[in-house]
Amino acid sequence: MSSADYDAIVCGGGVAGLAAALWLGRYRRKTLLLDAGEQRNLPADRAHGYLTRDGATPQTILAKAKEEVENYESVDIQPLNAVSARRSGNSFAVETTDGAFTAQRLILCTGVQDEHPDIPGFEELYGTSLFHCPCCDGYEACGLDVVVIGWGEHVAGYALDLLEWGARVTVITNGESFQGDDACAVTLETHAVAVIEEKVARFDGEDGRMRSLHLESGNVVQAQMGFFSIAHHPRTELADSLGCTLDADGYIEVGPHGETNVEGVFAAGDVTPGEQMVQVAASQGLIAGIQCARSLRGGSTAFGAPNPGPDSEAELDRARDEV
């Protein structure tokens, strides 16, 4: 038996972490899932495009997933935040807001934190008529006047994407200088996307429904739906402390099965490169969870956990050498 408390600790209780924990449970690995309840899509009134769950609230999806994970007796879910992680001998030590735990493997599903615009009225509209993901919520903008809050060069493409659905799209930089080049400016003008470099005094709406944006100049921009893209910060504090490699945008680099460059550490979901969708996060969590469980084959397990199966490749190679 290993001296570690658990076979695996999953840091993050979003769909990626829950999927990973579910599959670790199916492989009967003794697992601790740490869920601080800080999923980025919790404010949204609906989640879209998830087969059998299209239009369900994020809270409903997470609650149902957690209920299913809890059916596996080897998985322990705790409402704790992982504040640090380090290697401790052949295991990893994770410090939480309620003490430390050890495990032979870690799966990091710590997600992304979006930078919100500092505009009065934002919180009342966020998740109902103001969003960060055009792909997730663009369909609901069909035929509406849409505003985009942002000023980075990428905002040009972001705004043009919304013409897939919106009747009219306007970019407002909230007082910042638009960072797009001449090509961005020409393309936006060609598609009648106005860029307003003024500060927003407040959002105007009722019951979560946007009506307009009042600018500090006194002008009013009519809009029924808004999107914002300022900055997205991957939560990689644990990965940094463990020595995981990050890409140029700050996301955890992983292999095809969620493995990082640090042996025994896996990652899945929005904290890794690629599309940031509920469906993608769930599939990545599944893959990382299975690979994590299989990586324990042929070794010891945490106290109270059943013995894992043999390492099939190692056993077959050994037998071939002996034949």
N, C-alpha and C positions, 0 to 999 in steps of 0.2 A: 504494500500500500504506500501511496505517496504521502508525504507529511503535509501537503497542501490541503486547505479547507475544501477546495472544489476542483473538479476537473477543468472547468472553464468559467470565466467571469465575462459576461456581456455588459459593456458599458453603453447605456442608451436604450430607452424603452419605446422608441418609435417602431414603425413597421419593420425596419431592417433588423433591429435588435430582437423584436418579438419573433420574427421568422427564424433568426439564428437560434434563439433559445428553444423554440418549438422543435427544431430538428435535432438539436443537442439532446432534448428530452426523448425524442424518438430513438436516438442511439443510446439511451439510458445513461448519458453522462451527467454526473452531478454538477449542476449549473446554478450560478447566481446571476440574476438579471438585475442590474441597477437602473432604476427609472426615476429621474428627477422631475419628470412631468413637464419638460420644457420643449416639447415638439413644436417646430416652427409653424405648422399648419393648424394648430389648435384654434386660432381666432377665426378661421374660415367657417362660413356657415354650411358649406358643402364641399365634398371632395368628388372629383369628376374623373371618369374614364377607367375606374377600377371595376373590372367585370364582376358582376353580381352585387356590386356595392355602389354603382354610379349614382351620385346625388346624396349619398349618406353623409352624415356629419363626421368629421375626423374623430370626434369623441366616441361616436358609435362604433366606428371601425376599430379604434384602439381598444375599447372596452370588450368587444367581441373577441378580438385577437388575444387579449390578456386572459380572458376566460378560457379560451382553448389551450393556451400555454399552461395554465394552472392545472389542467387535467393530467399533466405529466408530473408524477410525484418526485422525480429527480430534479425538478426545476424550482428554484426559490426566487420569488420576485420581491424586491425590497424597494421602497420609495426613497432611495438614497442617491446622492450625487457623488460621483467619483472625482476626487479633487487632485489626486496624484497617483502615479504608478511607477514601479521600478522593478527591475529584475532582482530576485532574492534567491541565490543559488540556482537550482533547476526550475524554480517557479517564479511567479510574479506576485508582488505585494501591491494591493490597491488600497489606498487610504480613502475613506469615505467620510461623510458628515456624521457618521455614527460608528467610527472605529475602522480597523484594517481587516482585510480578507486576503487570502492567498489562493492562487490557482495555477495550474500547469499551463493553461492557455488563456489568452485574452482575445476578445473580439470587440473592436472599437466601432461603435455605431453612434458617434457623438454629434453628428449632424452639422448644421450651418446656422449661423445667426445673421439675419438680415438687418442692415442698417436702415432705420425708419426715418422718413423726413420729419424734421422738427417744425411741424405746422399745426396750429390749433385746430381741433376737430378731427385729427387723424384717427385717434383711437375709436371714435364713435362710428367710423365708416370702415375701418380695417376688417377685412374678412367678409364683408357684405357687399360693398360696392367699390372697394379699394383693395388691390391685390398686388403681389409681387411676381406672379407667374402668368404670362400671356397664354402659354400652352395649356395650363390648367384651367384658366377661367375666361379665356378669350371668347369662347362660344357664347357666353352670357352677355357679351358686348354687342351682339348682332344688331345692326341698325341704330346703334347709340352714338352719341358724341362722347369721345374718349379723350382723357388727358393722361399724359405720361409725365411723371416727376423724375427728373434726372438730368445730368449734364455731361456725363462721360461720353467718349467717342462711340462706345457700343450702343448708346441710346438711339442712334439713327436706325440701326437694324432692328432694335427692340420696337421702336415706333412703327416702322414699316411692316413688321410682322402683324401688328394689330389691325392693319388695313384688311387682313383676311376676314375680319368680322365687323369692325367699327365703321360707322358711316363717315365719321370725321375724326382725325387724330391730331391733337395739339401737344407739343412738348413745352413744358414749363421748367426752367432751370432753378427756380426758387432763389433767384438773385445771383447765381453763379454764372460764369462765362461758359458757354457751350464749347466743349473740347473737341468736337468733330472737325475734320478738315474740310477743304473746299468740296471734295467729292461728296461728303456727307450732306453739306448744305445744299448742293445742287440737286442731289437725289431727293432730299426731303421736299425741296421746293417743287420739283417735277411732280411729286405725288400730293401736292397741296397740304403738306404737313407743316404747319407754322411752328416756329421756335420763338418762345417768349422768354427773354432773359430778365424776368422780374421776380421779386420775392412775393410769396403767397402770404397774405395776411391771415386767411382762415379758409377751411372747407365749410361749405354750407350744405346741410342735408337734414333729413328727419327719419327716425326709425331705421338708421343704417343706410338710407338711400341718398346718394349724392345728387345735388341739384346744380351746384356751381362752385367756382373758386373765386374768392375775392382777393385781388392783388393789392399790394400796398399803395399802388398808384391810384386806386379807386376804380380801376377797370374790373369787370366781371367776366369770367370765362364760363360759359354754360357747358356742363358735362354731366352725364348720368352714370359714368363709370370711370374709374381711375386705376392706373398702374404706376408702380415706382420701381426704379432700379438705381440705387446709389452705390452700395457696396454689400458684398456677401462675405462673411467671415467664417471659414471652416473652423470648427472647434477641435483644434489639434493639440491642445496643451498636453494631453496624455501621450499622444504620438510623439511629440517633440521630446518629452522626457525619456521616452523609451528608445529614441534614436531612429524612428521610422523616417524613411525618405519621403519628402513632400515634392510635388511638382511645382512648376513656375508660378501657378496660381494659388499655392498653399494647400492643395488637397493631398491626401495620403495616397501615394502610389501603391497599387496592388497588382498582383498577378491574376490569371484567369479564374482562380478559385478563392480570391479574397486575401491571399497571403501577402504580407508585407515583407520588407527586407530583413525584419527582425524575426528570427525563428520563434515560432510559438505565438506570434501576434498576427491577427487577421483584422480586416476592416471592411465595412460595407455601408451602403446608403449614401446620403448626401455629402458625407465627409470625404468621399472618394471621387475621382474625376468622372465626368459623364453626365447624362441626363438626370435631373433631379425630380423624379416622379415617384409617387407612392408605389406604383407597380414595379418600377425598377428597383427601388429600395428593398421591397419584399423579396424579389428574386435574388438580389445580391446577398441578402441575409440568409436565405435558404442555402445558397452555394457555400458561403463562408461557414455556416453552421455545420453542414455535412463534412466539409473538408477538415474543419477543426476536430470534429468527432473522430474522423478516420485517422487523423494524425496521432491520436492517442493509442492506436492499435499496437499491440506488441509491447506496451509499456505498463507502468503501474497506474493505479487510479486512486482517487481520493477515498478517505475512509468512508465506508458505507455504500460505495458505488460498486456495481457489478463489474467483474473483469471484462475488459474490452476483448474483441476478437483478435486473432493473430494478424500481424502485418502480412497480408497475402503475398505481396511482391517479394518481401524479404524471405518469406518461407519458401516460395517457389524457387527463388534464386539459390537458396541454400541447398535445396533438394537437387537442383540441376547440377550444382557443383559436386554433389556426393554421388550422383548416378554415373 
